[in-house]
């Protein structure tokens, strides 16, 4: 099943909350030049979420 843009945005938001450290999440988002997540492609959102999720898992 392919995820929609809304699914990726929700996953990213959930990972940001789970990480709970703005410095970490800001560094990931800035790496992708992110100003507005909603303007990014699904592929880019997938990459951002993969990186955030890996950090989230490491923090558990």
Backbone bond lengths (Angstrom), bond angles and torsions (degrees), N, CA, C in turn:
res aa  C-N    CA-C-N  psi(-1)  N-CA   C-N-CA  omega(-1)  CA-C   N-CA-C  phi
1 X - - - 1.453 - - 1.530 109.19 -
2 X 1.299 116.53 128.21 1.467 122.15 177.84 1.526 108.88 -83.04
3 X 1.308 115.18 135.02 1.452 119.81 178.43 1.528 110.24 -82.42
4 X 1.317 115.19 145.98 1.460 120.67 177.12 1.528 109.58 -84.36
5 X 1.296 115.45 169.49 1.463 120.61 177.00 1.529 110.22 -58.05
6 X 1.328 116.37 -41.42 1.467 120.62 178.57 1.527 111.04 -61.94
7 X 1.329 117.62 -39.94 1.471 121.16 177.09 1.524 110.55 -59.94
8 X 1.339 117.20 -45.82 1.472 120.72 -179.65 1.519 110.96 -64.84
9 X 1.334 117.25 -42.06 1.463 120.32 178.42 1.531 111.03 -61.59
10 X 1.318 116.59 -41.48 1.463 121.05 177.73 1.520 110.69 -64.37
11 X 1.331 117.33 -44.29 1.470 120.85 178.30 1.525 111.08 -60.45
12 X 1.320 116.72 -43.36 1.466 120.80 179.49 1.522 110.29 -63.53
13 X 1.315 117.20 -46.61 1.466 120.66 179.48 1.529 110.84 -60.40
14 X 1.316 117.31 -41.54 1.463 120.85 179.13 1.526 111.42 -65.14
15 X 1.311 117.32 -39.76 1.468 120.16 178.27 1.520 111.35 -67.36
16 X 1.328 117.11 -39.51 1.460 120.44 177.72 1.526 110.18 -60.18
17 X 1.320 116.89 -43.51 1.468 121.08 178.45 1.527 110.15 -64.95
18 X 1.318 117.21 -44.11 1.470 120.98 -178.78 1.521 111.80 -64.32
19 X 1.333 117.31 -37.21 1.467 120.60 178.99 1.522 109.57 -68.78
20 X 1.321 116.35 -43.13 1.455 121.23 173.54 1.524 115.85 65.48
21 X 1.316 117.82 22.24 1.461 121.43 179.60 1.528 107.86 -136.03
22 X 1.320 115.34 106.86 1.467 120.33 -175.15 1.520 112.41 -61.52
23 X 1.328 117.46 -33.43 1.470 118.97 179.69 1.520 111.25 -62.60
24 X 1.325 116.16 -41.81 1.468 120.51 -179.86 1.518 110.31 -67.27
25 X 1.321 116.60 -51.07 1.467 119.06 -176.69 1.526 111.33 -66.53
26 X 1.324 117.27 -37.72 1.469 119.84 177.48 1.526 111.65 -62.60
27 X 1.335 116.19 -37.27 1.466 118.47 -179.57 1.530 110.83 -66.65
28 X 1.319 116.96 -37.85 1.476 120.28 177.25 1.525 109.57 -66.27
29 X 1.322 116.61 -48.73 1.459 120.06 -177.38 1.524 111.67 -64.39
30 X 1.329 117.70 -38.86 1.465 120.09 -179.49 1.531 111.46 -68.29
31 X 1.317 115.91 -29.45 1.468 120.23 177.24 1.533 111.06 -59.07
32 X 1.320 115.09 -31.33 1.469 120.85 179.98 1.526 112.14 -96.84
33 X 1.341 116.59 6.29 1.458 120.25 -179.95 1.513 112.54 65.53
34 X 1.322 116.13 31.15 1.447 120.85 -173.10 1.515 112.21 -76.67
35 X 1.316 114.81 121.85 1.453 121.71 172.67 1.525 108.19 -113.19
36 X 1.316 115.87 -43.23 1.459 121.85 -179.03 1.529 108.31 -136.54
37 X 1.317 115.86 106.72 1.470 120.54 -177.56 1.527 112.14 -56.76
38 X 1.312 116.91 -35.13 1.459 120.29 -175.67 1.526 113.17 -66.79
39 X 1.324 117.06 -17.93 1.463 120.30 -179.83 1.526 112.84 -90.09
40 X 1.319 116.94 -6.46 1.466 120.78 -177.49 1.520 111.20 -83.72
41 X 1.324 115.44 157.23 1.465 120.79 177.48 1.532 109.69 -73.54
42 X 1.314 115.11 160.74 1.467 120.52 177.80 1.524 110.09 -60.56
43 X 1.322 117.39 -38.30 1.469 120.53 179.75 1.524 110.93 -62.25
44 X 1.311 117.45 -41.84 1.460 121.74 179.24 1.532 109.93 -67.66
45 X 1.323 117.01 -41.06 1.463 120.39 178.02 1.523 110.32 -61.72
46 X 1.307 116.48 -39.14 1.460 121.27 177.68 1.524 110.54 -61.02
47 X 1.323 116.90 -45.12 1.470 120.98 179.06 1.522 111.66 -62.16
48 X 1.328 116.17 -43.55 1.470 120.39 179.45 1.516 109.94 -62.81
49 X 1.329 117.00 -46.00 1.457 119.77 -178.70 1.530 111.01 -64.27
50 X 1.316 117.68 -40.83 1.464 120.01 179.01 1.520 111.03 -57.49
51 X 1.320 116.55 -42.51 1.458 119.99 179.68 1.530 111.67 -69.32
52 X 1.326 116.66 -44.36 1.466 119.75 178.45 1.523 111.56 -63.61
53 X 1.328 116.49 -41.11 1.457 119.65 -178.89 1.529 111.57 -65.28
54 X 1.312 116.80 -37.99 1.471 119.98 177.20 1.524 110.38 -61.16
55 X 1.321 116.68 -41.51 1.474 120.72 177.13 1.521 109.67 -64.63
56 X 1.323 116.15 -44.71 1.466 121.24 179.54 1.532 110.91 -56.52
57 X 1.314 117.12 -46.15 1.467 121.68 -179.68 1.516 110.56 -63.87
58 X 1.334 117.51 -41.84 1.470 121.46 178.80 1.520 112.18 -61.66
59 X 1.335 116.78 -31.16 1.456 120.83 -177.79 1.529 113.53 -79.90
60 X 1.298 117.37 -14.05 1.481 120.65 -178.01 1.500 111.00 -72.96
